[in-house]
Amino acid sequence: MTVRKNQALLTADEKRRFVAALLELKRNGRYDAFVTTHNAFIVGDTDNGERVGHRSPSFLPWHRRFLLEFERAVQEVDASVALPYWDWSTDRSIRSSLWAPDFLGGTGRSRDGQVMDGPFAASAGNWPINVRVDGRTFLRRSLGAAVRELPTRAEVESVLAMPVYDMAPWNSGSDGFRNHLEGWRGVNLHNRVHVWVGGQMATGVSPNDPVFWLHHAYIDKLWADWQRRHPGSGYVPAAGTPNVVDLGDTMRPWNDVRPADLLDHTAHYTFHAA
Amino acid sequence: MPELSRRRALTAAAVLATSAGVPAVTALTASAAGSDHHALPSFDEVYKGRRIQGGPSSGGGHHHHVAGYAVFVDGVELHVMRNADGSWISVVSHYDPVPTPRAAARAAVDELQGAELLPFPAN
């Protein structure tokens, strides 16, 4: 059984294996297919049209499945690897071990945002940015530049306390847990972290930065935490909602899975009890 | 990066010489009656040395989902989107809403730091 662990608790060997598996997926071309899929959904999901991956109730189950697909690809390279998660409400400094050269590398240099250390730095030669929206082919970050602070634990708690999963109009204008977690409304959790990292993480091709997976693994854990706090609250809407994935509708691009199939993460992985 | 600078210079020269991008915006503005974006003003300015333009569109460019509003940076279309609350984002600043399409274009120029935008969908 896959056990997802807080990135701060990974051993040196676990970090090394995770990095090596990502570099292999990049080398064999499978990594970039995930970036392409994400960008296609992020530009296709609109508030008044069909919306699946973002700005809609299925934001959470869509990313849960997307991470499962990625984790399976990683495990085909190294079966011992699970996706770690980044609790940015605790590890909120650019001095966190997350950004050390033995893991993801640090922030970008001021001139052009280029990441200069770690296994994903362009200078290491193993991480070309191929799926991109501009001419730059190197990984970029500007940690804490566009927004100063990552969300606090108190802000996370305020969102976890919301009892209703989602509400009409089921988009970026909604009240409820999903949209506050996604960040289009309120204290802003998920969106703000993308902005805080900067570089490709702030764009539609955000999975170009490996921290994408650690960020979303924590968003996914917060969904599981919310479910435990609100056992009487379920995924909505239930049925008959135009342009929106109802509980029993299948989700693109897989077309073989419904939100109803993804509500219980323990069928696929558990979280390490720290 | 001399090669990048040269390509940028060529792109800018092409915009000035042939007004590439300008006909697209003006034509789209003229045909935008009935669009829910028709009340939004067009714009055309040089910001940090780059030409940014925007105007209502009726489905030109890449817009496969909705007719709306098209934005260009040095003649290359920048994918933008309007949120339910009226704020805007672009593909290079997708998690950070700003009040207007012009603000999204300026944010894109800031983000690009001189790099050329790739036509959408280029990948």
Interface residues (C-beta under 8 A of the other chain):
Chain A: T36 N39 I42 V43 G44 T46 D47 N48 G49 E50 R55 D112 G113 N130 V131 R132 V133 D134 G135 R136 A146 V147 P169 N171 S172 G173 G183 W184 H190 N191 R192 H194 V195 A202 T203 G204 V205 S206
Chain B: L4 R7 H64 H65 V66 H79 M81 R82 N83 A84 D85 V91 V92 S93 H94 Y95 D96 P97 E111 L112 Q113 A115 E116 L117 L118 F120 A122 N123
